[in-house]
Amino acid sequence: MTPASNPTPDSSLPVASEFADGARGFRLRMAGIDHESEVALDMTRDRYGRTVHAGAAAAARAHRDKAAVEAYTTRLAPHAEALLGAARRALDELPPARHLAGWRAVLDGLAVSAAEIRRALDRPAAPGSAAERAQHAALWPHLAAWADHSMIASNLAGQSDGQHHKAPLSEEEQQMWTERAQAAQRRGELELTESWYAADGQPISLAYLVEDDDSTVVALRGDLDAPGWQVIGHYTDQYEAGKVLPAPVPPGVLRADVSGFNRPEPAPEISLHELTRDVIEAQHAGDASNALLSATQRGYDAGPMVRLQELLETSCQFAHALETVQGRQIAARLSALGRQMEFLAREVEEAAEDLGSTVAVLPPHRTPVLRVRPRPAVDTAPPTPPPRASTPARHR
């Protein structure tokens, strides 16, 4: 093995940092590629999101795939295996936690993707050929996996022994500071500023503890809305706290199959603004009824009201997945709002059907007003304004 792939203990941190920098550069480049691709694909769709220029869309994806392969080749290919090795060694040294099995599965998946990419790069197809486009398209899911999840490998590889927090407070001091923080929380003077998870799975928060117009930065461990949370340190500022507290690890995801680089094709969608304009421009009750029915339509091309209900339900799942007392309370509120939204959508649907069954039109006395008024001829002098009536002065 070369020194870069098998670093000595004294040089492991700088080398691991180099690996992480390569992965970070690849993620940034992939974000730019993805943005450029979305802009190009938007140009191939109609106003409802349907692809109407299939050839241009295929060309945009081919350009995206090729750019992603080039980004991986230049920024990450030299470091991928070494990065995974450093991440696995760091993972083996962590204390047991719920997320470690998932992290290990992510590293295994990245290793499989790296092997697939390396195999293709070792046997490249002819430049510009259909075979090359097919090869790049087959690699895109593996490249997207690295862009989505290499943050976990980078975080593991960049960890050092100094990141494991050793509480600077004695038991008596910890109890005293916890009681002060609890009293401030009851007064509404414990102001949370930041929250994250440490590598051991413990939630950590920073807050300003305000007492008599003076504030101190305190670090807290646990859920502040549940009993049992503690103060684990106090500091003059957030910078000092960040130097000694455990570094944050990448947060989790709501759904395991999420991918910011492999989003599904957008479903056709009519905006509320357009439906409102349809009602304004309608003259027959059936046209206004159709606009309302479009808002409540379900299925693949669901209407805005149904999409809002889906947003509430998904946000409810997110709030519950936070696994905090406040998160569960908010999830219950969102769930109730989702049920109300479902009821409202059905009411709107029934009203729309009743409106359509009226078979009515707007009365003719609702006359339109011309937007463009007749203009005088170019050689016509404007009319002389009438003389202003003089107002007699008042005398006291």
Contacts in CASP RR format, 6 or more apart in sequence:
PFRMAT RR
TARGET T0000
AUTHOR 0000-0000-0000
METHOD contacts of the structure
MODEL  1
MTPASNPTPDSSLPVASEFADGARGFRLRMAGIDHESEVALDMTRDRYGR
TVHAGAAAAARAHRDKAAVEAYTTRLAPHAEALLGAARRALDELPPARHL
AGWRAVLDGLAVSAAEIRRALDRPAAPGSAAERAQHAALWPHLAAWADHS
MIASNLAGQSDGQHHKAPLSEEEQQMWTERAQAAQRRGELELTESWYAAD
GQPISLAYLVEDDDSTVVALRGDLDAPGWQVIGHYTDQYEAGKVLPAPVP
PGVLRADVSGFNRPEPAPEISLHELTRDVIEAQHAGDASNALLSATQRGY
DAGPMVRLQELLETSCQFAHALETVQGRQIAARLSALGRQMEFLAREVEE
AAEDLGSTVAVLPPHRTPVLRVRPRPAVDTAPPTPPPRASTPARHR
3 11 0 8 1.000
4 15 0 8 1.000
4 82 0 8 1.000
5 81 0 8 1.000
5 82 0 8 1.000
7 15 0 8 1.000
7 16 0 8 1.000
7 86 0 8 1.000
12 86 0 8 1.000
13 158 0 8 1.000
13 160 0 8 1.000
15 82 0 8 1.000
15 86 0 8 1.000
16 83 0 8 1.000
16 86 0 8 1.000
16 157 0 8 1.000
16 158 0 8 1.000
17 158 0 8 1.000
18 79 0 8 1.000
19 79 0 8 1.000
19 82 0 8 1.000
19 83 0 8 1.000
19 86 0 8 1.000
19 154 0 8 1.000
19 157 0 8 1.000
20 83 0 8 1.000
20 154 0 8 1.000
20 155 0 8 1.000
20 157 0 8 1.000
20 158 0 8 1.000
22 75 0 8 1.000
22 76 0 8 1.000
22 79 0 8 1.000
23 76 0 8 1.000
23 79 0 8 1.000
23 83 0 8 1.000
23 146 0 8 1.000
23 150 0 8 1.000
23 151 0 8 1.000
23 153 0 8 1.000
23 154 0 8 1.000
24 154 0 8 1.000
25 75 0 8 1.000
25 76 0 8 1.000
26 71 0 8 1.000
26 72 0 8 1.000
26 75 0 8 1.000
26 76 0 8 1.000
26 146 0 8 1.000
26 147 0 8 1.000
26 150 0 8 1.000
27 147 0 8 1.000
27 150 0 8 1.000
27 151 0 8 1.000
29 71 0 8 1.000
29 75 0 8 1.000
30 68 0 8 1.000
30 71 0 8 1.000
30 143 0 8 1.000
30 144 0 8 1.000
30 147 0 8 1.000
30 261 0 8 1.000
31 147 0 8 1.000
33 64 0 8 1.000
33 67 0 8 1.000
33 68 0 8 1.000
33 71 0 8 1.000
34 64 0 8 1.000
34 147 0 8 1.000
34 260 0 8 1.000
34 261 0 8 1.000
36 64 0 8 1.000
36 67 0 8 1.000
37 60 0 8 1.000
37 61 0 8 1.000
37 63 0 8 1.000
37 64 0 8 1.000
40 56 0 8 1.000
40 60 0 8 1.000
40 63 0 8 1.000
40 64 0 8 1.000
41 51 0 8 1.000
41 57 0 8 1.000
41 60 0 8 1.000
41 61 0 8 1.000
43 53 0 8 1.000
43 56 0 8 1.000
44 51 0 8 1.000
44 52 0 8 1.000
44 53 0 8 1.000
44 54 0 8 1.000
44 55 0 8 1.000
44 56 0 8 1.000
44 57 0 8 1.000
44 60 0 8 1.000
45 51 0 8 1.000
45 52 0 8 1.000
45 266 0 8 1.000
46 52 0 8 1.000
48 268 0 8 1.000
48 269 0 8 1.000
48 270 0 8 1.000
49 266 0 8 1.000
49 267 0 8 1.000
49 268 0 8 1.000
49 269 0 8 1.000
50 268 0 8 1.000
51 57 0 8 1.000
51 265 0 8 1.000
61 137 0 8 1.000
62 133 0 8 1.000
62 136 0 8 1.000
62 137 0 8 1.000
64 140 0 8 1.000
65 133 0 8 1.000
65 136 0 8 1.000
65 137 0 8 1.000
65 139 0 8 1.000
65 140 0 8 1.000
65 143 0 8 1.000
66 132 0 8 1.000
66 133 0 8 1.000
66 136 0 8 1.000
68 136 0 8 1.000
68 139 0 8 1.000
68 140 0 8 1.000
68 143 0 8 1.000
68 144 0 8 1.000
68 147 0 8 1.000
69 117 0 8 1.000
69 121 0 8 1.000
69 136 0 8 1.000
69 139 0 8 1.000
69 143 0 8 1.000
71 143 0 8 1.000
72 117 0 8 1.000
72 143 0 8 1.000
72 146 0 8 1.000
73 121 0 8 1.000
76 146 0 8 1.000
76 150 0 8 1.000
77 117 0 8 1.000
77 118 0 8 1.000
77 121 0 8 1.000
80 110 0 8 1.000
80 114 0 8 1.000
80 117 0 8 1.000
80 146 0 8 1.000
81 114 0 8 1.000
83 150 0 8 1.000
83 153 0 8 1.000
83 154 0 8 1.000
83 157 0 8 1.000
84 107 0 8 1.000
84 110 0 8 1.000
84 111 0 8 1.000
84 114 0 8 1.000
84 153 0 8 1.000
85 157 0 8 1.000
86 156 0 8 1.000
86 157 0 8 1.000
86 158 0 8 1.000
87 107 0 8 1.000
87 152 0 8 1.000
87 153 0 8 1.000
87 154 0 8 1.000
87 156 0 8 1.000
87 157 0 8 1.000
88 107 0 8 1.000
88 156 0 8 1.000
90 156 0 8 1.000
90 157 0 8 1.000
90 158 0 8 1.000
90 159 0 8 1.000
91 100 0 8 1.000
91 103 0 8 1.000
91 104 0 8 1.000
91 107 0 8 1.000
91 156 0 8 1.000
94 100 0 8 1.000
94 199 0 8 1.000
94 200 0 8 1.000
95 200 0 8 1.000
97 199 0 8 1.000
97 200 0 8 1.000
97 201 0 8 1.000
98 201 0 8 1.000
99 201 0 8 1.000
99 249 0 8 1.000
99 252 0 8 1.000
103 152 0 8 1.000
103 156 0 8 1.000
106 149 0 8 1.000
106 152 0 8 1.000
106 153 0 8 1.000
107 152 0 8 1.000
107 153 0 8 1.000
107 156 0 8 1.000
109 145 0 8 1.000
110 145 0 8 1.000
110 146 0 8 1.000
110 149 0 8 1.000
110 150 0 8 1.000
110 153 0 8 1.000
113 141 0 8 1.000
113 142 0 8 1.000
113 143 0 8 1.000
113 145 0 8 1.000
113 146 0 8 1.000
114 142 0 8 1.000
114 146 0 8 1.000
116 139 0 8 1.000
116 142 0 8 1.000
117 139 0 8 1.000
117 142 0 8 1.000
117 143 0 8 1.000
120 135 0 8 1.000
120 138 0 8 1.000
120 139 0 8 1.000
124 132 0 8 1.000
124 135 0 8 1.000
125 131 0 8 1.000
125 132 0 8 1.000
125 134 0 8 1.000
125 135 0 8 1.000
126 132 0 8 1.000
140 262 0 8 1.000
141 262 0 8 1.000
143 261 0 8 1.000
144 259 0 8 1.000
144 260 0 8 1.000
144 261 0 8 1.000
144 262 0 8 1.000
145 259 0 8 1.000
147 261 0 8 1.000
148 258 0 8 1.000
148 259 0 8 1.000
148 260 0 8 1.000
148 261 0 8 1.000
148 262 0 8 1.000
151 250 0 8 1.000
152 250 0 8 1.000
155 247 0 8 1.000
155 249 0 8 1.000
155 250 0 8 1.000
159 199 0 8 1.000
159 247 0 8 1.000
163 199 0 8 1.000
163 246 0 8 1.000
163 247 0 8 1.000
164 199 0 8 1.000
164 246 0 8 1.000
165 198 0 8 1.000
165 232 0 8 1.000
165 244 0 8 1.000
165 245 0 8 1.000
165 246 0 8 1.000
167 174 0 8 1.000
167 232 0 8 1.000
167 233 0 8 1.000
168 233 0 8 1.000
168 244 0 8 1.000
169 177 0 8 1.000
169 231 0 8 1.000
169 232 0 8 1.000
169 233 0 8 1.000
169 234 0 8 1.000
174 230 0 8 1.000
174 231 0 8 1.000
174 232 0 8 1.000
174 233 0 8 1.000
177 218 0 8 1.000
177 231 0 8 1.000
177 233 0 8 1.000
177 234 0 8 1.000
178 229 0 8 1.000
178 230 0 8 1.000
178 231 0 8 1.000
180 209 0 8 1.000
180 211 0 8 1.000
180 231 0 8 1.000
181 190 0 8 1.000
181 207 0 8 1.000
181 209 0 8 1.000
181 218 0 8 1.000
181 220 0 8 1.000
181 231 0 8 1.000
184 190 0 8 1.000
184 209 0 8 1.000
184 210 0 8 1.000
184 211 0 8 1.000
185 224 0 8 1.000
189 209 0 8 1.000
189 210 0 8 1.000
189 211 0 8 1.000
190 207 0 8 1.000
190 208 0 8 1.000
190 209 0 8 1.000
190 210 0 8 1.000
190 224 0 8 1.000
191 207 0 8 1.000
191 208 0 8 1.000
191 210 0 8 1.000
191 215 0 8 1.000
192 205 0 8 1.000
192 206 0 8 1.000
192 207 0 8 1.000
192 224 0 8 1.000
193 206 0 8 1.000
193 207 0 8 1.000
193 208 0 8 1.000
193 238 0 8 1.000
194 205 0 8 1.000
194 206 0 8 1.000
194 238 0 8 1.000
195 203 0 8 1.000
195 204 0 8 1.000
195 205 0 8 1.000
195 206 0 8 1.000
196 203 0 8 1.000
196 204 0 8 1.000
196 205 0 8 1.000
196 248 0 8 1.000
196 249 0 8 1.000
196 251 0 8 1.000
197 203 0 8 1.000
197 204 0 8 1.000
197 248 0 8 1.000
197 249 0 8 1.000
197 251 0 8 1.000
198 204 0 8 1.000
198 245 0 8 1.000
198 246 0 8 1.000
198 247 0 8 1.000
198 248 0 8 1.000
198 249 0 8 1.000
199 246 0 8 1.000
199 247 0 8 1.000
199 249 0 8 1.000
200 246 0 8 1.000
201 249 0 8 1.000
202 221 0 8 1.000
202 222 0 8 1.000
202 246 0 8 1.000
203 221 0 8 1.000
203 222 0 8 1.000
203 223 0 8 1.000
204 219 0 8 1.000
204 220 0 8 1.000
204 221 0 8 1.000
204 222 0 8 1.000
204 232 0 8 1.000
204 245 0 8 1.000
204 246 0 8 1.000
205 219 0 8 1.000
205 220 0 8 1.000
205 221 0 8 1.000
205 222 0 8 1.000
205 224 0 8 1.000
206 217 0 8 1.000
206 218 0 8 1.000
206 219 0 8 1.000
206 220 0 8 1.000
206 238 0 8 1.000
206 241 0 8 1.000
207 217 0 8 1.000
207 218 0 8 1.000
207 220 0 8 1.000
208 215 0 8 1.000
208 216 0 8 1.000
208 217 0 8 1.000
208 218 0 8 1.000
209 215 0 8 1.000
209 216 0 8 1.000
209 217 0 8 1.000
209 218 0 8 1.000
209 234 0 8 1.000
216 234 0 8 1.000
216 235 0 8 1.000
216 236 0 8 1.000
217 234 0 8 1.000
217 235 0 8 1.000
217 236 0 8 1.000
217 237 0 8 1.000
217 238 0 8 1.000
217 240 0 8 1.000
217 241 0 8 1.000
218 231 0 8 1.000
218 233 0 8 1.000
218 234 0 8 1.000
218 235 0 8 1.000
219 231 0 8 1.000
219 232 0 8 1.000
219 233 0 8 1.000
219 234 0 8 1.000
219 235 0 8 1.000
219 241 0 8 1.000
219 245 0 8 1.000
220 229 0 8 1.000
220 230 0 8 1.000
220 231 0 8 1.000
220 232 0 8 1.000
221 229 0 8 1.000
221 230 0 8 1.000
221 232 0 8 1.000
222 228 0 8 1.000
222 229 0 8 1.000
222 230 0 8 1.000
223 229 0 8 1.000
223 324 0 8 1.000
223 325 0 8 1.000
225 324 0 8 1.000
225 325 0 8 1.000
225 326 0 8 1.000
226 324 0 8 1.000
226 325 0 8 1.000
233 241 0 8 1.000
235 241 0 8 1.000
235 244 0 8 1.000
254 314 0 8 1.000
254 317 0 8 1.000
254 318 0 8 1.000
254 321 0 8 1.000
267 300 0 8 1.000
267 301 0 8 1.000
267 302 0 8 1.000
268 300 0 8 1.000
268 301 0 8 1.000
269 301 0 8 1.000
269 302 0 8 1.000
269 303 0 8 1.000
269 304 0 8 1.000
269 307 0 8 1.000
270 294 0 8 1.000
270 303 0 8 1.000
270 304 0 8 1.000
271 304 0 8 1.000
272 295 0 8 1.000
272 304 0 8 1.000
275 291 0 8 1.000
275 292 0 8 1.000
275 294 0 8 1.000
275 295 0 8 1.000
275 304 0 8 1.000
276 291 0 8 1.000
278 287 0 8 1.000
278 288 0 8 1.000
278 290 0 8 1.000
278 291 0 8 1.000
279 287 0 8 1.000
279 288 0 8 1.000
279 291 0 8 1.000
279 292 0 8 1.000
281 287 0 8 1.000
282 288 0 8 1.000
282 291 0 8 1.000
283 361 0 8 1.000
283 362 0 8 1.000
284 360 0 8 1.000
284 361 0 8 1.000
285 355 0 8 1.000
285 356 0 8 1.000
285 358 0 8 1.000
285 359 0 8 1.000
285 360 0 8 1.000
285 361 0 8 1.000
286 355 0 8 1.000
286 356 0 8 1.000
286 359 0 8 1.000
288 355 0 8 1.000
288 356 0 8 1.000
289 352 0 8 1.000
289 353 0 8 1.000
289 355 0 8 1.000
289 356 0 8 1.000
290 352 0 8 1.000
292 348 0 8 1.000
292 349 0 8 1.000
292 351 0 8 1.000
292 352 0 8 1.000
292 355 0 8 1.000
293 349 0 8 1.000
293 352 0 8 1.000
293 353 0 8 1.000
294 303 0 8 1.000
295 303 0 8 1.000
295 304 0 8 1.000
295 305 0 8 1.000
295 348 0 8 1.000
296 303 0 8 1.000
296 305 0 8 1.000
296 306 0 8 1.000
296 345 0 8 1.000
296 346 0 8 1.000
296 348 0 8 1.000
296 349 0 8 1.000
296 352 0 8 1.000
297 303 0 8 1.000
297 306 0 8 1.000
298 306 0 8 1.000
299 306 0 8 1.000
302 310 0 8 1.000
305 341 0 8 1.000
305 344 0 8 1.000
305 345 0 8 1.000
305 348 0 8 1.000
306 345 0 8 1.000
308 341 0 8 1.000
309 338 0 8 1.000
309 341 0 8 1.000
309 342 0 8 1.000
309 345 0 8 1.000
312 334 0 8 1.000
312 337 0 8 1.000
312 338 0 8 1.000
312 341 0 8 1.000
313 334 0 8 1.000
313 335 0 8 1.000
313 338 0 8 1.000
315 334 0 8 1.000
316 331 0 8 1.000
316 334 0 8 1.000
316 335 0 8 1.000
316 338 0 8 1.000
317 331 0 8 1.000
319 327 0 8 1.000
319 328 0 8 1.000
319 330 0 8 1.000
319 331 0 8 1.000
319 334 0 8 1.000
320 327 0 8 1.000
320 328 0 8 1.000
320 331 0 8 1.000
376 382 0 8 1.000
END
